[in-house]
């Protein structure tokens, strides 16, 4: 396994990592989730990604149970959570990036994951209703309390990330050190354009998601894919965004390239992501699911 620095931090993160979105607590049994984590760890993966909204907290409960059972040395792995969408009833103050929700969300995630601290804590989306300074201050508080080690953003614009850095510098607070954007052969603008200034001057680390564009870049949708994740109830928005005639035509061309190299299209697509020096780790999510389970409770506004 290759290990890379997470931006300008001192930690080493495995180039490949394991995520739990749509699977843990939803599509796979708990024992399968634990087996996947064990196999990933044995292969050298040291980062496991999660969020409060994934299966409305159930994903973190499953991962926490697995971590307890596996009993790895705590210093040998990293676990993340994300705060914004909430995990309860979506009442006022149960979502967003206010100081109240960030601190309460972190406490709840710690309990579900059964860990004393969270290595990487992400602001899952920008919050237009909360001043960025308040968010930066709350994250700084959690770091000083030892409840999180590093904080970052997910799907923030370059301007918003820079604003967070400016507020942190002005008030002598700890700035975000990583971002979790979507990045694949179809989704490239942020990583290859918008963030270039931040990569150069702030040393931003990245934990990129959807390297296969929700399975499209595996090539399985070129034929009869059968029952897949995108065919499940509640994911029509994701299917409509990814499975288009234009994209399928490009996938067909890419498939011919991967065939000529004697590798799978999935391997080619992930290797392409890893080729970018600004990618710290590529998050992969297991695709196995049980068709009897639905995901209608998973919010449409949360694609990762």
JOCORZI-V834166 format. One record per pair of residues at least 24 apart in sequence whose C-alpha atoms are under 7 Angstrom apart, sorted by the first residue. I is the first residue (numbers start at 1). J is the second residue. D is the distance in Angstrom with one decimal. If there is no record, write none. Layout:
I|J|D  I|J|D
This chain:
1|44|5.4  4|280|5.8  5|280|6.6  6|205|4.6  6|206|7.0  6|280|5.6  7|177|6.7  7|178|6.8  7|203|5.0  7|204|4.7  7|205|3.6  8|203|5.0  8|204|6.7  13|46|6.5  13|47|6.6  13|281|6.8  14|45|5.4  14|46|5.8  14|47|6.7  14|281|6.2  15|280|6.3  15|281|4.3  15|282|6.1  16|45|6.3  16|281|5.4  16|282|4.9  16|283|6.1  17|45|5.6  17|46|6.9  17|47|5.3  17|48|6.1  17|281|6.4  17|282|6.0  17|283|4.8  17|284|6.1  18|47|6.6  18|48|5.0  18|49|6.2  18|283|5.5  18|284|5.2  18|285|6.0  19|48|5.8  19|49|4.6  19|50|6.3  19|283|5.8  19|284|5.7  19|285|4.9  20|49|6.3  20|50|5.8  20|59|6.7  20|285|6.0  21|50|6.9  21|54|5.7  21|285|6.8  21|304|6.6  22|54|6.7  22|55|7.0  23|286|6.9  23|289|6.9  24|59|4.7  24|62|6.4  25|55|6.0  25|58|5.0  25|59|4.7  25|62|6.2  26|55|6.3  26|293|6.6  27|288|7.0  27|289|4.1  27|290|5.1  27|293|6.3  28|288|6.7  28|289|5.3  28|290|6.4  30|62|6.1  34|66|5.1  46|76|6.7  46|77|4.4  46|78|5.9  47|77|5.9  47|78|4.7  47|79|5.8  48|78|6.3  48|79|4.9  48|80|6.5  49|79|5.9  49|80|5.0  49|81|6.7  50|80|5.5  50|81|4.8  50|82|6.9  51|81|4.3  51|82|4.3  51|83|6.8  52|81|6.4  52|82|5.9  52|83|6.2  52|86|6.2  52|87|5.8  52|109|6.5  53|85|5.9  53|86|5.8  53|87|5.2  55|298|6.4  56|87|4.6  57|87|5.8  60|112|5.5  60|113|5.4  61|112|4.7  61|113|5.9  63|113|6.2  64|112|5.9  64|113|3.7  64|114|5.1  78|119|5.5  79|118|6.1  79|119|5.6  79|120|6.5  80|118|5.9  80|119|5.9  80|120|4.6  80|121|5.6  81|109|7.0  81|120|6.7  81|121|5.2  81|122|6.4  82|121|5.6  82|122|4.5  82|123|5.7  82|124|5.3  83|122|6.3  83|123|5.2  83|124|5.4  84|123|6.2  84|124|5.4  84|125|6.3  96|127|5.9  97|127|5.9  97|130|6.3  97|135|5.9  98|130|5.9  98|134|6.7  98|135|6.2  99|134|6.4  99|135|6.2  99|138|5.2  102|138|6.8  116|147|6.8  117|146|6.6  117|147|4.5  117|148|5.3  118|147|6.2  118|148|4.6  118|149|6.5  119|148|5.6  119|149|4.9  119|150|6.1  120|148|6.7  120|149|6.3  120|150|5.0  120|151|5.6  121|148|6.5  121|150|6.3  121|151|4.7  121|152|6.2  122|151|5.6  122|152|4.6  122|153|4.9  122|154|6.3  123|152|6.3  123|153|4.6  123|154|5.9  124|153|6.2  124|154|4.8  125|154|5.6  125|155|5.8  125|156|6.2  126|156|5.8  132|164|6.1  133|167|5.9  136|164|6.6  136|168|6.7  137|173|7.0  140|173|6.2  140|174|5.7  150|177|6.9  151|176|5.2  151|177|6.3  151|178|7.0  152|176|4.4  152|177|5.5  152|178|4.6  152|179|5.5  153|178|6.4  153|179|4.7  153|180|6.3  154|179|5.2  154|180|4.4  154|181|5.8  155|180|6.3  155|181|5.1  158|194|5.9  158|195|5.7  177|204|5.4  177|205|6.1  178|204|5.3  178|205|4.3  178|206|5.3  179|205|6.3  179|206|4.9  179|207|6.5  180|206|5.6  180|207|4.9  180|208|5.2  180|209|6.8  181|208|5.3  181|209|6.3  182|208|5.6  182|209|4.9  182|210|5.8  183|208|5.9  183|209|6.3  183|210|6.5  183|211|5.9  184|210|6.8  184|211|4.7  184|212|6.4  184|213|6.4  184|273|6.4  205|278|7.0  205|280|5.8  206|278|6.9  206|279|5.4  206|280|5.1  206|281|6.6  207|279|6.8  207|280|5.9  207|281|4.9  207|282|6.0  207|283|6.6  208|279|6.9  208|281|6.4  208|282|5.2  208|283|6.0  209|282|6.4  209|283|5.2  211|269|6.8  211|270|6.0  211|273|6.8  211|282|7.0  212|266|6.7  212|269|6.5  216|242|6.9  217|251|6.4  217|265|6.5  217|266|6.1  217|269|6.7  218|265|5.4  218|266|4.6  219|251|6.6  219|255|6.9  219|265|6.4  222|248|6.7  232|294|6.9  233|294|6.0  233|295|6.4  233|296|6.3  234|295|5.7  234|296|4.7
